[in-house]
Amino acid sequence: MMGVDLVLLSAKHQITHAAILAGDSDFIPAIEAAKDEGVLIHLYHGRNPHSELWDAADERLLIDRGFTASLLRH
């Protein structure tokens, strides 16, 4: 359902950026549809994200100890 929401919000031009927390290929069709509407995709992922997911994102951020530690400091 989150993929559907991403596509609907993108098509209605209600968002310009989307943050996706994923590692597999499930969101790829929704991401591609959102990007077609001009939405920038920020991917937050673990060590080995799906290669097509990696390619589909505009920005990528590895979730590691440093990332989680920075969250705890804020």
PyMOL commands that set and color helices and strands:
alter all, ss='L'
color gray80, all
select helices_A, chain A and resi 2-11+28-36+51-56+65-73
alter helices_A, ss='H'
color red, helices_A
select strands_A, chain A and resi 17-21+40-45+59-62
alter strands_A, ss='S'
color yellow, strands_A
deselect
rebuild
show_as cartoon
